Amino acid sequence: LFAVFDVYRNGGFGRLLTAGADRRTALQVSKHVQRRWGAFGRTGEPGDGWPAYTAQERAVMVFDRRSRLEYDPAQERRKAWAGFTLAR
């Protein structure tokens, strides 16, 4: 959520979060995430070929230096948690 709310541009805290990293890339990723969220808010579609999530395809956008669409990333981890439920 840091990218959504532009925390990376927030003075000292933003510099702390990107310490030892490529700050320019962090800002570019942040801008890309904001554009996708903005498009979704305006139209209901995030754009960039990002399809709606379904349990069959599990298409997710991975925001990185080169953002990409992945289908069911971390499948083993998801399956390992499949039998657990959160209950009171």
Secondary structure, DSSP 8 states (H G I E B T S, - for coil): -TTTTTGGGSHHHHHHHTTTS-HHHHHHHHHHHHHHHHHHHHHS---TT-----TTT-EEEE-STT-EEEESTTHHHHHHHTT-----
